[in-house]
Amino acid sequence: MRNSKALFTALMFFITLFNFAQGGKKLDKIIKRDYQIIECTISKMSDNTVEYSLPGETLQISIDISKIARIDFASGRSQTFDVSQNNSEPTSSQTISAQDVKPNTIAVLPVPYVNSDTQEASEDMAKFAQNDLYNKLLDKSSNIFPLTVQDLRTTNSLLHKAGIDYKNIDETPIEDLEKILGVDNIVATKVSYTIGTTSTATTYNSGNAKVSNNNKKVTTSDVSTTTANNQSYYYYTVYFDMYKNKDKIYSQTRKPFLAVKDSWMESVSYLLKRSPIYTKK
C-alpha cells in the first residue's frame, strides 16, 4: 500500500511538473495586419506562407505572409513585413514606400462596386467606376482649380506595388494612402447595390370563325399565347468621401431617384458638384 501511495505521489508530481513546463513555455506571436494576435508555435516559413500550430494542438495551419504585419518569436527576435511589397518579403522594419507629396494634387482611388446581397465585388466595374470619376474630374479641371488630378496609371501602379486594390482599399488608412500616392487630397467612392426583378405576363388571343351555308352555325378555333417579361431594377447607394491631409472634408451618401442600370453615375456627378473642391464657373 505504501508503495502504491509513493508511486501515485511521484506520478502526480511529474504530471504537475509537465503541465507547468507546458504552461510556462513561451509562444511565438503573429500580429496580423487587422491587428489580430495569434499565439502559436511556428514550425515553418517560406517566401509566401508561415505554418504554425496552436497551443496544445498538432494541426498545422498556414497563413499568407501578406496578412502578417510582424512576428514576435519566443526567442525574443522580431521580424516585420513590408506592406509595400506584393510578395511580402521580410524586412528589418515595417515601412511604407512613401512618395514626395505633391501639393494640391488629388488622387482617385479604386471604387469598390459591391452587391450588398451577396457581398461580391466586381473588378471590372470597380475599374470602370474609377475611370468614370477620374474623367469627370479631368472634365471639370477648371472647376477644381488649383487642384491637379493625379494620372490614373500612376495611382494604380503605386497602389499595386503596395499590394492594395479594390478589395482591400477600405482597410488602408488614409494617411498611408497619401504617403503611398504622394498626394495631399484623395477622393474615395463606393457603390453598393441590390437587384430586384418583377415579372409580367401578356396573353394574346387569335382565332378563326367558320359560318355554315345556312348562316346559322358558327364554329371557332381559338389560340392563345402568353409571353412572360422580366424587368430588373437596380437600387444603388453611392458613398462619396474626400480627404485633405488625412482629414475628411466631405462625406455624403446618395441614392439615385431612378432604379435603372448605371444610375449611380448621375449620383457621382451630383455629389462631385456639391463637394468643397468644386467651384461653379
Solvent accessible surface area in square Angstrom, and as a share of the most:
residue,aa,sasa,rsa
1,M,175,0.78
2,R,213,0.78
3,N,126,0.65
4,S,69,0.45
5,K,131,0.55
6,A,66,0.51
7,L,129,0.64
8,F,128,0.53
9,T,89,0.52
10,A,42,0.32
11,L,99,0.49
12,M,91,0.41
13,F,124,0.51
14,F,125,0.52
15,I,76,0.39
16,T,85,0.50
17,L,92,0.46
18,F,126,0.53
19,N,86,0.44
20,F,155,0.65
21,A,58,0.45
22,Q,102,0.45
23,G,69,0.67
24,G,56,0.54
25,K,113,0.48
26,K,152,0.64
27,L,50,0.25
28,D,15,0.08
29,K,81,0.35
30,I,0,0.00
31,I,23,0.12
32,K,35,0.15
33,R,69,0.25
34,D,91,0.47
35,Y,181,0.69
36,Q,93,0.41
37,I,102,0.52
38,I,21,0.11
39,E,83,0.37
40,C,0,0.00
41,T,50,0.29
42,I,27,0.14
43,S,72,0.47
44,K,121,0.51
45,M,70,0.31
46,S,55,0.36
47,D,103,0.53
48,N,92,0.47
49,T,46,0.27
50,V,0,0.00
51,E,54,0.24
52,Y,14,0.05
53,S,13,0.09
54,L,62,0.31
55,P,76,0.48
56,G,90,0.86
57,E,86,0.38
58,T,129,0.75
59,L,124,0.62
60,Q,88,0.39
61,I,53,0.27
62,S,70,0.45
63,I,16,0.08
64,D,62,0.32
65,I,2,0.01
66,S,51,0.33
67,K,113,0.48
68,I,0,0.00
69,A,14,0.11
70,R,90,0.33
71,I,0,0.00
72,D,36,0.19
73,F,32,0.13
74,A,36,0.28
75,S,101,0.65
76,G,67,0.65
77,R,133,0.49
78,S,63,0.41
79,Q,30,0.13
80,T,16,0.09
81,F,0,0.00
82,D,10,0.05
83,V,37,0.21
84,S,15,0.10
85,Q,63,0.28
86,N,88,0.45
87,N,73,0.37
88,S,3,0.02
89,E,79,0.35
90,P,61,0.38
91,T,47,0.27
92,S,117,0.76
93,S,58,0.38
94,Q,93,0.41
95,T,69,0.40
96,I,45,0.23
97,S,61,0.39
98,A,68,0.53
99,Q,66,0.29
100,D,131,0.68
101,V,81,0.47
102,K,90,0.38
103,P,104,0.65
104,N,62,0.32
105,T,9,0.05
106,I,1,0.01
107,A,0,0.00
108,V,0,0.00
109,L,5,0.02
110,P,15,0.10
111,V,3,0.01
112,P,7,0.05
113,Y,13,0.05
114,V,20,0.12
115,N,24,0.12
116,S,47,0.30
117,D,104,0.54
118,T,78,0.45
119,Q,128,0.57
120,E,121,0.54
121,A,46,0.35
122,S,37,0.24
123,E,83,0.37
124,D,111,0.58
125,M,49,0.22
126,A,2,0.01
127,K,111,0.47
128,F,96,0.40
129,A,2,0.02
130,Q,4,0.02
131,N,63,0.32
132,D,20,0.10
133,L,3,0.01
134,Y,27,0.10
135,N,83,0.43
136,K,38,0.16
137,L,0,0.00
138,L,79,0.39
139,D,110,0.57
140,K,57,0.24
141,S,58,0.37
142,S,70,0.45
143,N,17,0.09
144,I,2,0.01
145,F,159,0.66
146,P,78,0.49
147,L,22,0.11
148,T,87,0.50
149,V,16,0.09
150,Q,10,0.04
151,D,70,0.36
152,L,17,0.09
153,R,204,0.74
154,T,56,0.33
155,T,0,0.00
156,N,57,0.29
157,S,52,0.33
158,L,27,0.14
159,L,3,0.01
160,H,120,0.53
161,K,128,0.54
162,A,4,0.03
163,G,31,0.29
164,I,11,0.05
165,D,63,0.33
166,Y,27,0.10
167,K,144,0.61
168,N,47,0.24
169,I,6,0.03
170,D,101,0.52
171,E,141,0.63
172,T,27,0.16
173,P,58,0.36
174,I,26,0.13
175,E,71,0.32
176,D,31,0.16
177,L,1,0.01
178,E,15,0.07
179,K,100,0.42
180,I,5,0.03
181,L,0,0.00
182,G,0,0.00
183,V,1,0.01
184,D,14,0.07
185,N,4,0.02
186,I,0,0.00
187,V,0,0.00
188,A,25,0.19
189,T,7,0.04
190,K,68,0.29
191,V,1,0.00
192,S,17,0.11
193,Y,32,0.12
194,T,39,0.23
195,I,81,0.41
196,G,22,0.21
197,T,83,0.49
198,T,68,0.40
199,S,82,0.53
200,T,85,0.49
201,A,77,0.59
202,T,55,0.32
203,T,76,0.44
204,Y,133,0.51
205,N,123,0.63
206,S,69,0.45
207,G,48,0.46
208,N,105,0.54
209,A,72,0.56
210,K,145,0.61
211,V,94,0.54
212,S,38,0.24
213,N,159,0.81
214,N,98,0.50
215,N,120,0.62
216,K,171,0.73
217,K,135,0.57
218,V,90,0.52
219,T,65,0.38
220,T,88,0.51
221,S,65,0.42
222,D,118,0.61
223,V,94,0.54
224,S,75,0.49
225,T,76,0.44
226,T,88,0.51
227,T,59,0.35
228,A,79,0.61
229,N,71,0.36
230,N,114,0.58
231,Q,99,0.44
232,S,47,0.30
233,Y,76,0.29
234,Y,41,0.16
235,Y,118,0.45
236,Y,7,0.03
237,T,21,0.12
238,V,0,0.00
239,Y,89,0.34
240,F,0,0.00
241,D,29,0.15
242,M,2,0.01
243,Y,30,0.11
244,K,77,0.32
245,N,82,0.42
246,K,122,0.52
247,D,92,0.48
248,K,108,0.46
249,I,69,0.35
250,Y,27,0.10
251,S,57,0.37
252,Q,88,0.39
253,T,79,0.46
254,R,64,0.23
255,K,142,0.60
256,P,19,0.12
257,F,187,0.78
258,L,107,0.53
259,A,25,0.20
260,V,77,0.44
261,K,133,0.56
262,D,57,0.29
263,S,14,0.09
264,W,1,0.00
265,M,55,0.25
266,E,88,0.39
267,S,0,0.00
268,V,3,0.02
269,S,31,0.20
270,Y,72,0.27
271,L,6,0.03
272,L,3,0.02
273,K,84,0.36
274,R,134,0.49
275,S,5,0.03
276,P,80,0.50
277,I,22,0.11
278,Y,33,0.13
279,T,76,0.44
280,K,170,0.72
281,K,174,0.74
